[in-house]
Amino acid sequence: MAKPQELTEGQRAYEAKRAAKAGMTLEKWLAEKERRAKQEAAEAAKAAEAEKPPAPKGWFGRLLDKAHQPLKK
């Protein structure tokens, strides 16, 4: 997230209003906002990792699967 010195005057005023509404100082508000952004990014990365399809079976795994199937006539 943007650091306080990188904010334009309008952005700084907007964030100051949000901080005042939440009962925080501007610096504390921006630190909390950055912490939440990092946490959400970590959760999104963890969710993306969980959605990964399983790796295809190798040669030996396919051989074992065939060995456990009934014999064909």
All heavy atoms as a GROMACS GRO file, in nm:
protein
  572
    1MET      N    1   0.083  -0.118   0.000
    1MET     CA    2   0.000   0.000   0.000
    1MET      C    3   0.088   0.124   0.000
    1MET      O    4   0.204   0.119   0.033
    1MET     CB    5  -0.090  -0.004   0.124
    1MET     CG    6  -0.204   0.093   0.123
    1MET     SD    7  -0.342   0.033   0.025
    1MET     CE    8  -0.349   0.150  -0.102
    2ALA      N    9   0.032   0.236  -0.033
    2ALA     CA   10   0.107   0.361  -0.043
    2ALA      C   11   0.149   0.410   0.096
    2ALA      O   12   0.074   0.397   0.193
    2ALA     CB   13   0.023   0.465  -0.112
    3LYS      N   14   0.268   0.468   0.104
    3LYS     CA   15   0.315   0.525   0.229
    3LYS      C   16   0.256   0.665   0.243
    3LYS      O   17   0.219   0.728   0.144
    3LYS     CB   18   0.467   0.528   0.228
    3LYS     CG   19   0.525   0.390   0.229
    3LYS     CD   20   0.673   0.392   0.238
    3LYS     CE   21   0.718   0.249   0.250
    3LYS     NZ   22   0.843   0.218   0.203
    4PRO      N   23   0.247   0.719   0.364
    4PRO     CA   24   0.185   0.850   0.383
    4PRO      C   25   0.247   0.960   0.298
    4PRO      O   26   0.177   1.046   0.248
    4PRO     CB   27   0.205   0.878   0.531
    4PRO     CG   28   0.219   0.745   0.594
    4PRO     CD   29   0.282   0.658   0.490
    5GLN      N   30   0.378   0.962   0.277
    5GLN     CA   31   0.440   1.068   0.198
    5GLN      C   32   0.410   1.052   0.050
    5GLN      O   33   0.429   1.146  -0.026
    5GLN     CB   34   0.591   1.075   0.222
    5GLN     CG   35   0.667   0.952   0.185
    5GLN     CD   36   0.684   0.854   0.300
    5GLN    OE1   37   0.609   0.857   0.397
    5GLN    NE2   38   0.780   0.766   0.289
    6GLU      N   39   0.361   0.937   0.004
    6GLU     CA   40   0.329   0.916  -0.136
    6GLU      C   41   0.185   0.954  -0.170
    6GLU      O   42   0.148   0.953  -0.285
    6GLU     CB   43   0.354   0.770  -0.174
    6GLU     CG   44   0.500   0.731  -0.166
    6GLU     CD   45   0.522   0.583  -0.193
    6GLU    OE1   46   0.422   0.510  -0.210
    6GLU    OE2   47   0.636   0.542  -0.195
    7LEU      N   48   0.104   0.986  -0.071
    7LEU     CA   49  -0.035   1.021  -0.096
    7LEU      C   50  -0.046   1.165  -0.146
    7LEU      O   51   0.027   1.253  -0.101
    7LEU     CB   52  -0.116   1.008   0.034
    7LEU     CG   53  -0.130   0.868   0.093
    7LEU    CD1   54  -0.205   0.875   0.225
    7LEU    CD2   55  -0.200   0.775  -0.002
    8THR      N   56  -0.139   1.185  -0.237
    8THR     CA   57  -0.168   1.321  -0.279
    8THR      C   58  -0.249   1.389  -0.170
    8THR      O   59  -0.294   1.324  -0.074
    8THR     CB   60  -0.247   1.323  -0.411
    8THR    OG1   61  -0.375   1.264  -0.387
    8THR    CG2   62  -0.175   1.249  -0.521
    9GLU      N   63  -0.267   1.518  -0.182
    9GLU     CA   64  -0.341   1.592  -0.080
    9GLU      C   65  -0.485   1.543  -0.069
    9GLU      O   66  -0.539   1.527   0.041
    9GLU     CB   67  -0.339   1.741  -0.114
    9GLU     CG   68  -0.389   1.830  -0.002
    9GLU     CD   69  -0.306   1.818   0.125
    9GLU    OE1   70  -0.183   1.801   0.116
    9GLU    OE2   71  -0.366   1.826   0.234
   10GLY      N   72  -0.548   1.514  -0.182
   10GLY     CA   73  -0.686   1.463  -0.181
   10GLY      C   74  -0.694   1.325  -0.118
   10GLY      O   75  -0.785   1.296  -0.040
   11GLN      N   76  -0.598   1.238  -0.152
   11GLN     CA   77  -0.598   1.103  -0.093
   11GLN      C   78  -0.574   1.111   0.057
   11GLN      O   79  -0.637   1.038   0.135
   11GLN     CB   80  -0.489   1.018  -0.158
   11GLN     CG   81  -0.516   0.981  -0.300
   11GLN     CD   82  -0.396   0.915  -0.366
   11GLN    OE1   83  -0.281   0.948  -0.336
   11GLN    NE2   84  -0.423   0.825  -0.458
   12ARG      N   85  -0.486   1.199   0.096
   12ARG     CA   86  -0.454   1.215   0.238
   12ARG      C   87  -0.578   1.263   0.315
   12ARG      O   88  -0.608   1.215   0.425
   12ARG     CB   89  -0.339   1.313   0.254
   12ARG     CG   90  -0.280   1.317   0.391
   12ARG     CD   91  -0.149   1.395   0.388
   12ARG     NE   92  -0.086   1.399   0.516
   12ARG     CZ   93  -0.016   1.299   0.569
   12ARG    NH1   94   0.001   1.189   0.502
   12ARG    NH2   95   0.038   1.311   0.689
   13ALA      N   96  -0.653   1.357   0.257
   13ALA     CA   97  -0.774   1.408   0.322
   13ALA      C   98  -0.879   1.297   0.333
   13ALA      O   99  -0.944   1.284   0.438
   13ALA     CB  100  -0.829   1.527   0.244
   14TYR      N  101  -0.893   1.218   0.227
   14TYR     CA  102  -0.990   1.109   0.228
   14TYR      C  103  -0.955   1.007   0.336
   14TYR      O  104  -1.041   0.964   0.414
   14TYR     CB  105  -0.993   1.042   0.090
   14TYR     CG  106  -1.079   0.919   0.084
   14TYR    CD1  107  -1.217   0.929   0.077
   14TYR    CD2  108  -1.022   0.792   0.084
   14TYR    CE1  109  -1.297   0.815   0.072
   14TYR    CE2  110  -1.100   0.679   0.078
   14TYR     CZ  111  -1.237   0.690   0.073
   14TYR     OH  112  -1.316   0.578   0.068
   15GLU      N  113  -0.828   0.967   0.342
   15GLU     CA  114  -0.785   0.870   0.442
   15GLU      C  115  -0.797   0.928   0.583
   15GLU      O  116  -0.829   0.856   0.677
   15GLU     CB  117  -0.642   0.823   0.414
   15GLU     CG  118  -0.628   0.742   0.286
   15GLU     CD  119  -0.703   0.609   0.287
   15GLU    OE1  120  -0.741   0.559   0.393
   15GLU    OE2  121  -0.724   0.556   0.176
   16ALA      N  122  -0.774   1.058   0.598
   16ALA     CA  123  -0.788   1.122   0.729
   16ALA      C  124  -0.933   1.116   0.775
   16ALA      O  125  -0.960   1.092   0.894
   16ALA     CB  126  -0.738   1.266   0.723
   17LYS      N  127  -1.028   1.136   0.684
   17LYS     CA  128  -1.170   1.128   0.719
   17LYS      C  129  -1.206   0.986   0.762
   17LYS      O  130  -1.279   0.966   0.860
   17LYS     CB  131  -1.258   1.168   0.600
   17LYS     CG  132  -1.265   1.315   0.575
   17LYS     CD  133  -1.357   1.343   0.457
   17LYS     CE  134  -1.356   1.488   0.419
   17LYS     NZ  135  -1.442   1.515   0.303
   18ARG      N  136  -1.156   0.888   0.688
   18ARG     CA  137  -1.184   0.748   0.723
   18ARG      C  138  -1.124   0.712   0.858
   18ARG      O  139  -1.183   0.640   0.938
   18ARG     CB  140  -1.132   0.654   0.615
   18ARG     CG  141  -1.208   0.668   0.484
   18ARG     CD  142  -1.160   0.573   0.380
   18ARG     NE  143  -1.193   0.436   0.420
   18ARG     CZ  144  -1.146   0.327   0.360
   18ARG    NH1  145  -1.063   0.339   0.259
   18ARG    NH2  146  -1.180   0.207   0.400
   19ALA      N  147  -1.002   0.762   0.884
   19ALA     CA  148  -0.936   0.736   1.012
   19ALA      C  149  -1.013   0.800   1.126
   19ALA      O  150  -1.032   0.738   1.232
   19ALA     CB  151  -0.793   0.789   1.008
   20ALA      N  152  -1.060   0.923   1.106
   20ALA     CA  153  -1.136   0.991   1.210
   20ALA      C  154  -1.267   0.917   1.238
   20ALA      O  155  -1.308   0.904   1.353
   20ALA     CB  156  -1.165   1.135   1.168
   21LYS      N  157  -1.329   0.867   1.133
   21LYS     CA  158  -1.454   0.792   1.150
   21LYS      C  159  -1.431   0.664   1.230
   21LYS      O  160  -1.515   0.622   1.309
   21LYS     CB  161  -1.512   0.759   1.012
   21LYS     CG  162  -1.651   0.702   1.016
   21LYS     CD  163  -1.707   0.687   0.877
   21LYS     CE  164  -1.849   0.635   0.880
   21LYS     NZ  165  -1.906   0.622   0.746
   22ALA      N  166  -1.312   0.602   1.211
   22ALA     CA  167  -1.279   0.480   1.283
   22ALA      C  168  -1.220   0.509   1.421
   22ALA      O  169  -1.192   0.417   1.498
   22ALA     CB  170  -1.180   0.398   1.202
   23GLY      N  171  -1.196   0.637   1.452
   23GLY     CA  172  -1.142   0.675   1.582
   23GLY      C  173  -0.993   0.648   1.593
   23GLY      O  174  -0.943   0.612   1.700
   24MET      N  175  -0.919   0.664   1.483
   24MET     CA  176  -0.775   0.638   1.481
   24MET      C  177  -0.702   0.760   1.426
   24MET      O  178  -0.762   0.847   1.365
   24MET     CB  179  -0.742   0.519   1.390
   24MET     CG  180  -0.808   0.391   1.424
   24MET     SD  181  -0.772   0.272   1.294
   24MET     CE  182  -0.753   0.126   1.389
   25THR      N  183  -0.571   0.760   1.448
   25THR     CA  184  -0.488   0.862   1.384
   25THR      C  185  -0.464   0.818   1.240
   25THR      O  186  -0.481   0.700   1.206
   25THR     CB  187  -0.353   0.878   1.455
   25THR    OG1  188  -0.281   0.755   1.441
   25THR    CG2  189  -0.371   0.914   1.601
   26LEU      N  190  -0.423   0.912   1.157
   26LEU     CA  191  -0.398   0.880   1.016
   26LEU      C  192  -0.288   0.776   1.002
   26LEU      O  193  -0.302   0.680   0.925
   26LEU     CB  194  -0.361   1.006   0.938
   26LEU     CG  195  -0.330   0.987   0.790
   26LEU    CD1  196  -0.451   0.930   0.717
   26LEU    CD2  197  -0.286   1.118   0.728
   27GLU      N  198  -0.178   0.790   1.078
   27GLU     CA  199  -0.067   0.695   1.069
   27GLU      C  200  -0.111   0.556   1.113
   27GLU      O  201  -0.077   0.455   1.049
   27GLU     CB  202   0.051   0.743   1.154
   27GLU     CG  203   0.120   0.868   1.101
   27GLU     CD  204   0.040   0.996   1.127
   27GLU    OE1  205  -0.042   0.998   1.222
   27GLU    OE2  206   0.059   1.092   1.051
   28LYS      N  207  -0.186   0.549   1.222
   28LYS     CA  208  -0.234   0.420   1.271
   28LYS      C  209  -0.330   0.357   1.170
   28LYS      O  210  -0.328   0.237   1.146
   28LYS     CB  211  -0.302   0.440   1.407
   28LYS     CG  212  -0.338   0.311   1.476
   28LYS     CD  213  -0.394   0.338   1.614
   28LYS     CE  214  -0.436   0.210   1.682
   28LYS     NZ  215  -0.496   0.234   1.813
   29TRP      N  216  -0.416   0.440   1.110
   29TRP     CA  217  -0.512   0.393   1.010
   29TRP      C  218  -0.440   0.333   0.889
   29TRP      O  219  -0.474   0.226   0.842
   29TRP     CB  220  -0.603   0.507   0.967
   29TRP     CG  221  -0.690   0.474   0.851
   29TRP    CD1  222  -0.670   0.510   0.722
   29TRP    CD2  223  -0.810   0.396   0.851
   29TRP    NE1  224  -0.770   0.460   0.642
   29TRP    CE2  225  -0.857   0.389   0.719
   29TRP    CE3  226  -0.881   0.332   0.950
   29TRP    CZ2  227  -0.972   0.322   0.685
   29TRP    CZ3  228  -0.996   0.265   0.916
   29TRP    CH2  229  -1.041   0.260   0.784
   30LEU      N  230  -0.338   0.404   0.839
   30LEU     CA  231  -0.263   0.356   0.722
   30LEU      C  232  -0.187   0.228   0.754
   30LEU      O  233  -0.178   0.138   0.671
   30LEU     CB  234  -0.169   0.465   0.670
   30LEU     CG  235  -0.239   0.587   0.610
   30LEU    CD1  236  -0.139   0.695   0.576
   30LEU    CD2  237  -0.321   0.550   0.489
   31ALA      N  238  -0.132   0.218   0.876
   31ALA     CA  239  -0.061   0.096   0.916
   31ALA      C  240  -0.158  -0.021   0.923
   31ALA      O  241  -0.127  -0.132   0.878
   31ALA     CB  242   0.008   0.117   1.050
   32GLU      N  243  -0.276   0.003   0.979
   32GLU     CA  244  -0.378  -0.102   0.988
   32GLU      C  245  -0.426  -0.144   0.849
   32GLU      O  246  -0.446  -0.262   0.821
   32GLU     CB  247  -0.497  -0.053   1.072
   32GLU     CG  248  -0.612  -0.148   1.083
   32GLU     CD  249  -0.580  -0.272   1.164
   32GLU    OE1  250  -0.484  -0.270   1.241
   32GLU    OE2  251  -0.652  -0.372   1.148
   33LYS      N  252  -0.443  -0.046   0.761
   33LYS     CA  253  -0.488  -0.074   0.625
   33LYS      C  254  -0.383  -0.158   0.551
   33LYS      O  255  -0.418  -0.254   0.481
   33LYS     CB  256  -0.509   0.060   0.551
   33LYS     CG  257  -0.567   0.048   0.415
   33LYS     CD  258  -0.593   0.185   0.357
   33LYS     CE  259  -0.641   0.176   0.215
   33LYS     NZ  260  -0.662   0.305   0.154
   34GLU      N  261  -0.256  -0.128   0.569
   34GLU     CA  262  -0.149  -0.205   0.506
   34GLU      C  263  -0.143  -0.347   0.562
   34GLU      O  264  -0.126  -0.444   0.490
   34GLU     CB  265  -0.015  -0.135   0.527
   34GLU     CG  266   0.099  -0.202   0.454
   34GLU     CD  267   0.227  -0.123   0.463
   34GLU    OE1  268   0.224  -0.006   0.502
   34GLU    OE2  269   0.332  -0.182   0.432
   35ARG      N  270  -0.162  -0.360   0.696
   35ARG     CA  271  -0.160  -0.492   0.759
   35ARG      C  272  -0.274  -0.579   0.706
   35ARG      O  273  -0.255  -0.696   0.675
   35ARG     CB  274  -0.172  -0.478   0.911
   35ARG     CG  275  -0.160  -0.611   0.985
   35ARG     CD  276  -0.201  -0.598   1.130
   35ARG     NE  277  -0.339  -0.564   1.149
   35ARG     CZ  278  -0.442  -0.650   1.139
   35ARG    NH1  279  -0.420  -0.776   1.108
   35ARG    NH2  280  -0.565  -0.611   1.158
   36ARG      N  281  -0.394  -0.518   0.691
   36ARG     CA  282  -0.508  -0.594   0.638
   36ARG      C  283  -0.486  -0.636   0.494
   36ARG      O  284  -0.523  -0.746   0.454
   36ARG     CB  285  -0.636  -0.511   0.647
   36ARG     CG  286  -0.699  -0.512   0.784
   36ARG     CD  287  -0.827  -0.436   0.779
   36ARG     NE  288  -0.794  -0.300   0.736
   36ARG     CZ  289  -0.870  -0.194   0.750
   36ARG    NH1  290  -0.987  -0.204   0.803
   36ARG    NH2  291  -0.830  -0.075   0.709
   37ALA      N  292  -0.424  -0.549   0.416
   37ALA     CA  293  -0.397  -0.582   0.275
   37ALA      C  294  -0.300  -0.698   0.265
   37ALA      O  295  -0.319  -0.789   0.184
   37ALA     CB  296  -0.341  -0.460   0.203
   38LYS      N  297  -0.197  -0.700   0.350
   38LYS     CA  298  -0.102  -0.811   0.350
   38LYS      C  299  -0.169  -0.941   0.392
   38LYS      O  300  -0.145  -1.046   0.335
   38LYS     CB  301   0.015  -0.781   0.443
   38LYS     CG  302   0.114  -0.682   0.387
   38LYS     CD  303   0.228  -0.660   0.484
   38LYS     CE  304   0.324  -0.556   0.431
   38LYS     NZ  305   0.433  -0.530   0.526
   39GLN      N  306  -0.256  -0.932   0.493
   39GLN     CA  307  -0.326  -1.051   0.542
   39GLN      C  308  -0.420  -1.107   0.434
   39GLN      O  309  -0.424  -1.228   0.412
   39GLN     CB  310  -0.407  -1.016   0.668
   39GLN     CG  311  -0.478  -1.135   0.729
   39GLN     CD  312  -0.556  -1.095   0.853
   39GLN    OE1  313  -0.571  -0.977   0.885
   39GLN    NE2  314  -0.606  -1.193   0.924
   40GLU      N  315  -0.491  -1.020   0.365
   40GLU     CA  316  -0.582  -1.066   0.259
   40GLU      C  317  -0.503  -1.127   0.143
   40GLU      O  318  -0.547  -1.226   0.084
   40GLU     CB  319  -0.668  -0.950   0.211
   40GLU     CG  320  -0.773  -0.907   0.310
   40GLU     CD  321  -0.847  -0.781   0.268
   40GLU    OE1  322  -0.816  -0.725   0.162
   40GLU    OE2  323  -0.936  -0.738   0.345
   41ALA      N  324  -0.388  -1.070   0.112
   41ALA     CA  325  -0.304  -1.126   0.005
   41ALA      C  326  -0.254  -1.264   0.044
   41ALA      O  327  -0.250  -1.356  -0.039
   41ALA     CB  328  -0.188  -1.033  -0.025
   42ALA      N  329  -0.217  -1.281   0.170
   42ALA     CA  330  -0.170  -1.412   0.216
   42ALA      C  331  -0.283  -1.515   0.211
   42ALA      O  332  -0.261  -1.630   0.172
   42ALA     CB  333  -0.114  -1.401   0.358
   43GLU      N  334  -0.403  -1.474   0.250
   43GLU     CA  335  -0.518  -1.565   0.246
   43GLU      C  336  -0.552  -1.602   0.102
   43GLU      O  337  -0.587  -1.717   0.075
   43GLU     CB  338  -0.638  -1.502   0.315
   43GLU     CG  339  -0.625  -1.493   0.465
   43GLU     CD  340  -0.738  -1.416   0.530
   43GLU    OE1  341  -0.829  -1.368   0.458
   43GLU    OE2  342  -0.735  -1.403   0.653
   44ALA      N  343  -0.542  -1.507   0.011
   44ALA     CA  344  -0.571  -1.534  -0.129
   44ALA      C  345  -0.467  -1.630  -0.187
   44ALA      O  346  -0.502  -1.721  -0.264
   44ALA     CB  347  -0.573  -1.405  -0.210
   45ALA      N  348  -0.342  -1.613  -0.150
   45ALA     CA  349  -0.237  -1.703  -0.198
   45ALA      C  350  -0.259  -1.844  -0.142
   45ALA      O  351  -0.239  -1.943  -0.212
   45ALA     CB  352  -0.100  -1.651  -0.157
   46LYS      N  353  -0.300  -1.852  -0.017
   46LYS     CA  354  -0.326  -1.982   0.045
   46LYS      C  355  -0.445  -2.051  -0.023
   46LYS      O  356  -0.442  -2.171  -0.048
   46LYS     CB  357  -0.354  -1.962   0.194
   46LYS     CG  358  -0.360  -2.090   0.273
   46LYS     CD  359  -0.375  -2.061   0.421
   46LYS     CE  360  -0.380  -2.188   0.501
   46LYS     NZ  361  -0.397  -2.164   0.645
   47ALA      N  362  -0.548  -1.975  -0.056
   47ALA     CA  363  -0.665  -2.030  -0.124
   47ALA      C  364  -0.629  -2.077  -0.264
   47ALA      O  365  -0.676  -2.181  -0.310
   47ALA     CB  366  -0.778  -1.928  -0.130
   48ALA      N  367  -0.544  -2.001  -0.333
   48ALA     CA  368  -0.502  -2.040  -0.467
   48ALA      C  369  -0.419  -2.168  -0.461
   48ALA      O  370  -0.428  -2.253  -0.551
   48ALA     CB  371  -0.421  -1.928  -0.531
   49GLU      N  372  -0.340  -2.183  -0.358
   49GLU     CA  373  -0.259  -2.304  -0.342
   49GLU      C  374  -0.348  -2.425  -0.315
   49GLU      O  375  -0.323  -2.534  -0.364
   49GLU     CB  376  -0.160  -2.284  -0.226
   49GLU     CG  377  -0.067  -2.400  -0.204
   49GLU     CD  378   0.038  -2.416  -0.314
   49GLU    OE1  379   0.073  -2.315  -0.377
   49GLU    OE2  380   0.081  -2.528  -0.337
   50ALA      N  381  -0.456  -2.404  -0.238
   50ALA     CA  382  -0.547  -2.513  -0.205
   50ALA      C  383  -0.627  -2.558  -0.327
   50ALA      O  384  -0.667  -2.674  -0.336
   50ALA     CB  385  -0.642  -2.470  -0.094
   51GLU      N  386  -0.650  -2.468  -0.424
   51GLU     CA  387  -0.729  -2.501  -0.541
   51GLU      C  388  -0.648  -2.568  -0.651
   51GLU      O  389  -0.703  -2.601  -0.756
   51GLU     CB  390  -0.793  -2.373  -0.597
   51GLU     CG  391  -0.898  -2.315  -0.506
   51GLU     CD  392  -0.954  -2.185  -0.559
   51GLU    OE1  393  -0.914  -2.144  -0.670
   51GLU    OE2  394  -1.035  -2.125  -0.489
   52LYS      N  395  -0.520  -2.588  -0.629
   52LYS     CA  396  -0.435  -2.649  -0.729
   52LYS      C  397  -0.483  -2.791  -0.760
   52LYS      O  398  -0.515  -2.867  -0.668
   52LYS     CB  399  -0.292  -2.661  -0.675
   52LYS     CG  400  -0.191  -2.587  -0.750
   52LYS     CD  401  -0.053  -2.617  -0.693
   52LYS     CE  402   0.047  -2.518  -0.741
   52LYS     NZ  403   0.178  -2.544  -0.683
   53PRO      N  404  -0.491  -2.830  -0.886
   53PRO     CA  405  -0.532  -2.967  -0.917
   53PRO      C  406  -0.424  -3.064  -0.874
   53PRO      O  407  -0.305  -3.030  -0.871
   53PRO     CB  408  -0.547  -2.966  -1.070
   53PRO     CG  409  -0.462  -2.853  -1.116
   53PRO     CD  410  -0.462  -2.752  -1.005
   54PRO      N  411  -0.462  -3.187  -0.840
   54PRO     CA  412  -0.361  -3.283  -0.798
   54PRO      C  413  -0.267  -3.318  -0.914
   54PRO      O  414  -0.306  -3.314  -1.030
   54PRO     CB  415  -0.443  -3.405  -0.755
   54PRO     CG  416  -0.575  -3.389  -0.822
   54PRO     CD  417  -0.596  -3.241  -0.838
   55ALA      N  418  -0.147  -3.351  -0.878
   55ALA     CA  419  -0.047  -3.386  -0.979
   55ALA      C  420  -0.086  -3.518  -1.046
   55ALA      O  421  -0.141  -3.608  -0.981
   55ALA     CB  422   0.090  -3.398  -0.914
   56PRO      N  423  -0.062  -3.533  -1.175
   56PRO     CA  424  -0.095  -3.659  -1.242
   56PRO      C  425  -0.009  -3.772  -1.186
   56PRO      O  426   0.104  -3.750  -1.142
   56PRO     CB  427  -0.063  -3.631  -1.388
   56PRO     CG  428   0.027  -3.514  -1.389
   56PRO     CD  429  -0.003  -3.436  -1.265
   57LYS      N  430  -0.066  -3.890  -1.189
   57LYS     CA  431   0.006  -4.006  -1.136
   57LYS      C  432   0.122  -4.043  -1.228
   57LYS      O  433   0.114  -4.029  -1.349
   57LYS     CB  434  -0.087  -4.125  -1.123
   57LYS     CG  435  -0.189  -4.108  -1.013
   57LYS     CD  436  -0.260  -4.237  -0.987
   57LYS     CE  437  -0.355  -4.217  -0.870
   57LYS     NZ  438  -0.411  -4.341  -0.825
   58GLY      N  439   0.224  -4.091  -1.165
   58GLY     CA  440   0.341  -4.136  -1.240
   58GLY      C  441   0.322  -4.278  -1.290
   58GLY      O  442   0.216  -4.341  -1.276
   59TRP      N  443   0.428  -4.332  -1.347
   59TRP     CA  444   0.425  -4.465  -1.406
   59TRP      C  445   0.389  -4.571  -1.302
   59TRP      O  446   0.302  -4.655  -1.325
   59TRP     CB  447   0.564  -4.495  -1.466
   59TRP     CG  448   0.578  -4.635  -1.515
   59TRP    CD1  449   0.532  -4.684  -1.632
   59TRP    CD2  450   0.639  -4.744  -1.447
   59TRP    NE1  451   0.561  -4.815  -1.643
   59TRP    CE2  452   0.629  -4.855  -1.529
   59TRP    CE3  453   0.703  -4.756  -1.325
   59TRP    CZ2  454   0.679  -4.980  -1.493
   59TRP    CZ3  455   0.753  -4.879  -1.289
   59TRP    CH2  456   0.740  -4.990  -1.373
   60PHE      N  457   0.452  -4.567  -1.185
   60PHE     CA  458   0.428  -4.669  -1.083
   60PHE      C  459   0.287  -4.657  -1.025
   60PHE      O  460   0.222  -4.759  -0.999
   60PHE     CB  461   0.533  -4.657  -0.971
   60PHE     CG  462   0.536  -4.775  -0.880
   60PHE    CD1  463   0.580  -4.898  -0.924
   60PHE    CD2  464   0.492  -4.763  -0.750
   60PHE    CE1  465   0.582  -5.007  -0.840
   60PHE    CE2  466   0.493  -4.871  -0.665
   60PHE     CZ  467   0.539  -4.995  -0.710
   61GLY      N  468   0.237  -4.537  -1.007
   61GLY     CA  469   0.102  -4.519  -0.955
   61GLY      C  470  -0.003  -4.575  -1.049
   61GLY      O  471  -0.100  -4.637  -1.006
   62ARG      N  472   0.016  -4.552  -1.181
   62ARG     CA  473  -0.078  -4.608  -1.279
   62ARG      C  474  -0.070  -4.760  -1.280
   62ARG      O  475  -0.171  -4.829  -1.294
   62ARG     CB  476  -0.047  -4.552  -1.417
   62ARG     CG  477  -0.081  -4.404  -1.430
   62ARG     CD  478  -0.075  -4.355  -1.574
   62ARG     NE  479   0.046  -4.393  -1.644
   62ARG     CZ  480   0.157  -4.320  -1.657
   62ARG    NH1  481   0.159  -4.200  -1.601
   62ARG    NH2  482   0.262  -4.362  -1.723
   63LEU      N  483   0.050  -4.815  -1.264
   63LEU     CA  484   0.068  -4.961  -1.261
   63LEU      C  485  -0.006  -5.021  -1.142
   63LEU      O  486  -0.073  -5.124  -1.155
   63LEU     CB  487   0.217  -4.995  -1.256
   63LEU     CG  488   0.253  -5.142  -1.262
   63LEU    CD1  489   0.216  -5.200  -1.398
   63LEU    CD2  490   0.401  -5.161  -1.236
   64LEU      N  491   0.004  -4.956  -1.026
   64LEU     CA  492  -0.067  -5.006  -0.908
   64LEU      C  493  -0.218  -4.998  -0.927
   64LEU      O  494  -0.291  -5.088  -0.883
   64LEU     CB  495  -0.026  -4.926  -0.784
   64LEU     CG  496   0.110  -4.962  -0.725
   64LEU    CD1  497   0.142  -4.867  -0.610
   64LEU    CD2  498   0.111  -5.105  -0.676
   65ASP      N  499  -0.267  -4.892  -0.991
   65ASP     CA  500  -0.410  -4.881  -1.016
   65ASP      C  501  -0.458  -4.996  -1.105
   65ASP      O  502  -0.563  -5.056  -1.080
   65ASP     CB  503  -0.444  -4.748  -1.083
   65ASP     CG  504  -0.439  -4.632  -0.986
   65ASP    OD1  505  -0.439  -4.656  -0.863
   65ASP    OD2  506  -0.437  -4.516  -1.034
   66LYS      N  507  -0.382  -5.028  -1.207
   66LYS     CA  508  -0.419  -5.139  -1.295
   66LYS      C  509  -0.414  -5.272  -1.221
   66LYS      O  510  -0.495  -5.362  -1.245
   66LYS     CB  511  -0.328  -5.144  -1.417
   66LYS     CG  512  -0.363  -5.041  -1.520
   66LYS     CD  513  -0.289  -5.068  -1.648
   66LYS     CE  514  -0.334  -4.970  -1.755
   66LYS     NZ  515  -0.286  -5.002  -1.886
   67ALA      N  516  -0.320  -5.286  -1.129
   67ALA     CA  517  -0.306  -5.412  -1.056
   67ALA      C  518  -0.426  -5.435  -0.962
   67ALA      O  519  -0.461  -5.549  -0.933
   67ALA     CB  520  -0.176  -5.411  -0.975
   68HIS      N  521  -0.489  -5.330  -0.918
   68HIS     CA  522  -0.602  -5.344  -0.827
   68HIS      C  523  -0.735  -5.358  -0.898
   68HIS      O  524  -0.838  -5.382  -0.837
   68HIS     CB  525  -0.607  -5.223  -0.733
   68HIS     CG  526  -0.501  -5.225  -0.629
   68HIS    ND1  527  -0.390  -5.147  -0.636
   68HIS    CD2  528  -0.488  -5.297  -0.513
   68HIS    CE1  529  -0.313  -5.170  -0.532
   68HIS    NE2  530  -0.370  -5.263  -0.456
   69GLN      N  531  -0.737  -5.345  -1.030
   69GLN     CA  532  -0.860  -5.363  -1.106
   69GLN      C  533  -0.883  -5.512  -1.130
   69GLN      O  534  -0.789  -5.590  -1.141
   69GLN     CB  535  -0.852  -5.290  -1.238
   69GLN     CG  536  -0.853  -5.139  -1.224
   69GLN     CD  537  -0.837  -5.070  -1.357
   69GLN    OE1  538  -0.820  -5.135  -1.461
   69GLN    NE2  539  -0.841  -4.938  -1.356
   70PRO      N  540  -1.012  -5.554  -1.143
   70PRO     CA  541  -1.039  -5.696  -1.172
   70PRO      C  542  -0.990  -5.733  -1.312
   70PRO      O  543  -0.978  -5.649  -1.401
   70PRO     CB  544  -1.190  -5.707  -1.162
   70PRO     CG  545  -1.242  -5.567  -1.173
   70PRO     CD  546  -1.133  -5.477  -1.128
   71LEU      N  547  -0.959  -5.861  -1.329
   71LEU     CA  548  -0.911  -5.909  -1.459
   71LEU      C  549  -1.025  -5.907  -1.559
   71LEU      O  550  -1.140  -5.936  -1.529
   71LEU     CB  551  -0.859  -6.051  -1.445
   71LEU     CG  552  -0.735  -6.067  -1.357
   71LEU    CD1  553  -0.700  -6.216  -1.342
   71LEU    CD2  554  -0.616  -5.993  -1.415
   72LYS      N  555  -0.992  -5.877  -1.683
   72LYS     CA  556  -1.092  -5.876  -1.792
   72LYS      C  557  -1.093  -6.013  -1.857
   72LYS      O  558  -0.991  -6.081  -1.866
   72LYS     CB  559  -1.057  -5.770  -1.896
   72LYS     CG  560  -1.062  -5.630  -1.843
   72LYS     CD  561  -1.027  -5.531  -1.950
   72LYS     CE  562  -1.023  -5.391  -1.895
   72LYS     NZ  563  -0.983  -5.293  -1.994
   73LYS      N  564  -1.206  -6.058  -1.908
   73LYS     CA  565  -1.217  -6.188  -1.973
   73LYS      C  566  -1.207  -6.173  -2.121
   73LYS      O  567  -1.235  -6.086  -2.187
   73LYS     CB  568  -1.348  -6.256  -1.938
   73LYS     CG  569  -1.344  -6.304  -1.796
   73LYS     CD  570  -1.465  -6.390  -1.775
   73LYS     CE  571  -1.460  -6.450  -1.635
   73LYS     NZ  572  -1.560  -6.542  -1.610
   0.00000   0.00000   0.00000
